[in-house]
């Protein structure tokens, strides 16, 4: 018999994750602390226990809004990265977690999207709960093959960009986040304003820097004349680099130097030299839609797979209004 627990002890939660191969930062007590500190975020936490009262499953959702006012209700969406984490991937545990989750999410969010970080084998747990599978690609790079093999796997055009960036004397650094989020966020804002898409407020990243250990999150940066021109915030947990958010200086003179080519290579190389086993691009678009970013990522080698997403709409009418609101946001920006 599976029992639901909505208040999980942090130490027990950490122990559970330490014994699970699919543990990740997005389903951790640290991420819950982050969400509690951010104005435009809420959360849904659902745990599951067996007949012996052992923790056997965890789901943590990020409920995101773009505005504080009533308008926020039209943008509220529940995003689950890398969850639920369930003992032995048992579908009956997943079903009980999703049943409880759905009760809460239907009041808090317009829709739910599970962004899978591994090839989920949960039987029919999602389908029984009313979720549908949507194709979505991702690319993983095996860092355990070593620096030499990783370099061999990079395509010629990307190697040329890496060499050009080096000739322009760009300097690569790996830094802790403390005291550096302001610079990162300025570059991130510059990037997202250009593509006209919503992105987290600075308090989200400040909370990540505050609540995660320095070993678990890093800023991978490139400098030109001591000025940071590219900054990647990535989680470095469980021997995996999760490439989370990147910000760039979009001045044309820097673009010509090919800094992003070098930044990703040096980050991958750093991972291989520092005991990491995987580099996770965290998404490569839908398979039936042309996506230049996917072509770029594939030039670094790696294996592409259709991990997909599970989705469910809780409030169809608000969903339609939300899509109209996004179009308006893009026009205004």
TASULHU-V435805 format. One record per helix or strand of 2 or more residues. SS is the DSSP state (a for helix, b for strand). FROM is the first residue (numbers start at 1). TO is the last residue. If there is no record, write none. Layout:
ss:SS from:FROM to:TO
ss:SS from:FROM to:TO
This chain:
ss:b from:3 to:5
ss:a from:10 to:18
ss:a from:25 to:27
ss:a from:29 to:36
ss:b from:41 to:49
ss:b from:55 to:64
ss:a from:70 to:74
ss:b from:77 to:81
ss:b from:85 to:86
ss:a from:87 to:89
ss:a from:91 to:108
ss:b from:111 to:115
ss:a from:125 to:128
ss:b from:132 to:134
ss:b from:138 to:142
ss:a from:143 to:145
ss:a from:147 to:152
ss:a from:156 to:167
ss:b from:171 to:175
ss:a from:181 to:195
ss:a from:202 to:211
ss:b from:217 to:224
ss:b from:227 to:237
ss:b from:240 to:248
ss:a from:252 to:255
ss:a from:259 to:273
ss:b from:278 to:280
ss:a from:292 to:298
ss:b from:303 to:305
ss:b from:309 to:313
ss:a from:316 to:332
